[in-house]
Amino acid sequence: MSAPVNTSARPERGQELELTIDDLAFGGNGVARLDGYVLFVQGAIPGDKVRAVVTKRKRHYGEARTLEVIAPSPDRVDPIADHPGAPWQVLPYERQLEIKQTQVNDALTRIGKLEGFELLDIVPAVEQWRYRNKLEYSFGLNPEGELVCGFHAPGSWETIVGLDDCLLASEAGNRVRTQVLDWARAQGLSAFDRRTHTGLLRNLVVREGRRTGELQARLVVAEGKEADAIDTDTLHQAVEADAVMITRTDALGETTQGGETQIVLGPPKLTEELGGLTFGISPTAFFQTNTEMAERLYGVAAEVADLQGWERVYDLFCGIGTVGLSLAQRAGEIWGVEIVEEAVADAIENARRNDIGSARFFAGDVRLALRELVEKAGKPDVLVVDPPRAGLSQKVVRRIIEANPKRIVYISCNPTTLAPNAAQLVEAGYALRRVRPVDMFPQTPHIECVALLERVS
Ligand SMILES: C[S@@+](CC[C@H](N)C(=O)[O-])C[C@H]1O[C@@H](n2cnc3c(N)ncnc32)[C@H](O)[C@@H]1O
């Protein structure tokens, strides 16, 4: 039974409060307590006293946004950039690492009720700033009515705040954003209005091969007459990128996936190098956003997989095949499954371009494809999973248990979903041996980690 809620302590939506923050929640919000009623406070860290406005009021908890820091936490440092994508820059980097390490432990022990595992030290990031190889910007209008290209204002689905320098992107990537914006202003193009669904420019996706130096700019626009009239000649003259693309979409939500993509200039795929291999990446395919740390992450996965050279390895949620192909030299065979068809096509081509004949990749939903894969390939010795933030569904966990691998390497971007999944696997006869967090996302609360589970019964 859940603890009784003191309803008199529940503040109203829109109410302003002075709050003292005593903890940090998963996902990075500060935690304040009002007579037992919990408020998750955006923009606050433990030790802060803040003035905040209540943005959500639920029965058991509420949400608030910091308006002013009245008395700063002793941990607080001055922010370097006004950047909604870097909320943890107010914490010294060492503290960010400590918190991530603790949150992984908390998730596993409190949510998963797991014990007896070794929690290895977090691998710190190589670069603390300008580490992202992909940025998705949004177009909008500033209060003066001028076209801007930047990020959503914190907590807003329609207000876009422009920026001069995104400190998570490289200087070359920033230059591309500025050039596209200057071009769009010179052409007099309109911003997509998220309320009325009118206007043209929705998003700009800038992707970069950190090792190859390749730059790709993809403009996402709304379908319609204004899209038909885009002057692609001036666009590719204006932008210093190796590839320029335009995706037309009529999606209602804020997404850069889907739609029809036209190549204005350059190759259809970005090329990147990782761990001595070369990868082609289609515009809609997933690729880890921190190239340098992806190499470390896969290194940790290889270390815990401890392959001897003969094993049949499954690479589930394989994307463009990066994990499986990185492990291929140490394995007998690799079998990958991924739901995005373009990514699977990339994985097949990536195996070929790196001369790896022992890897096979298939398009499919892991939930449905896993049984079929076992029939086709035989049971795996080692199974690697790298699911999205929601983790593995109960059904996928059941299929994995049926497939009966000796070792499971779980690459997770969310310890709060890793924990229940690992607990289910432990219940089914696996032991959680080791977990190593890897800091892929400095200045943000996002946590990546690699866990090793071994079959014991
Ligand atoms: C976190 S990414 C990992 C990709 C890859 N392992 C890597 O490191 O680049 C998760 C991948 O799972 C894919 N995916 C999501 N749901 C899926 C499903 N039900 N079945 C198969 N693949 C899925 C996504 O398209 C994405 O490529």
The ligand as a Tripos MOL2 file, in Angstrom:
@<TRIPOS>MOLECULE
LIG
   27    29     1     0     0
SMALL
NO_CHARGES

@<TRIPOS>ATOM
      1 C1         19.9490    2.4570  -28.4040 C.3       1 LIG1
      2 S1         19.8400    2.0770  -30.1090 S.3       1 LIG1
      3 C2         21.2080    0.9730  -30.2630 C.3       1 LIG1
      4 C3         21.7130    0.7510  -31.6560 C.3       1 LIG1
      5 C4         23.1070    0.1180  -31.7610 C.3       1 LIG1
      6 N1         23.2850   -0.9860  -30.8760 N.3       1 LIG1
      7 C5         24.1840    1.1480  -31.5790 C.2       1 LIG1
      8 O1         24.9070    1.1300  -30.5700 O.co2     1 LIG1
      9 O2         24.3420    2.0100  -32.4520 O.co2     1 LIG1
     10 C6         18.4270    1.0750  -30.1410 C.3       1 LIG1
     11 C7         18.0500    0.5340  -31.5080 C.3       1 LIG1
     12 O3         16.9200   -0.3390  -31.3440 O.3       1 LIG1
     13 C8         16.0770   -0.1890  -32.4600 C.3       1 LIG1
     14 N2         14.7610   -0.7100  -32.0430 N.ar      1 LIG1
     15 C9         13.8290   -0.0920  -31.2880 C.ar      1 LIG1
     16 N3         12.8040   -0.9270  -31.0360 N.ar      1 LIG1
     17 C10        13.0840   -2.0910  -31.6410 C.ar      1 LIG1
     18 C11        12.4070   -3.3400  -31.7390 C.ar      1 LIG1
     19 N4         11.2260   -3.5390  -31.1540 N.pl3     1 LIG1
     20 N5         12.9930   -4.3400  -32.4260 N.ar      1 LIG1
     21 C12        14.1930   -4.1500  -33.0400 C.ar      1 LIG1
     22 N6         14.8800   -2.9880  -32.9790 N.ar      1 LIG1
     23 C13        14.3440   -1.9720  -32.2950 C.ar      1 LIG1
     24 C14        16.1580    1.2830  -32.7920 C.3       1 LIG1
     25 O4         15.7700    1.5350  -34.1220 O.3       1 LIG1
     26 C15        17.6400    1.5680  -32.5310 C.3       1 LIG1
     27 O5         18.3990    1.3850  -33.7000 O.3       1 LIG1
@<TRIPOS>BOND
     1     1     2 1
     2     2     3 1
     3     2    10 1
     4     3     4 1
     5     4     5 1
     6     5     6 1
     7     5     7 1
     8     7     8 2
     9     7     9 1
    10    10    11 1
    11    11    12 1
    12    11    26 1
    13    12    13 1
    14    13    14 1
    15    13    24 1
    16    14    15 ar
    17    14    23 ar
    18    15    16 ar
    19    16    17 ar
    20    17    18 ar
    21    17    23 ar
    22    18    19 1
    23    18    20 ar
    24    20    21 ar
    25    21    22 ar
    26    22    23 ar
    27    24    25 1
    28    24    26 1
    29    26    27 1
@<TRIPOS>SUBSTRUCTURE
     1 LIG1         1 GROUP 0 **** ****
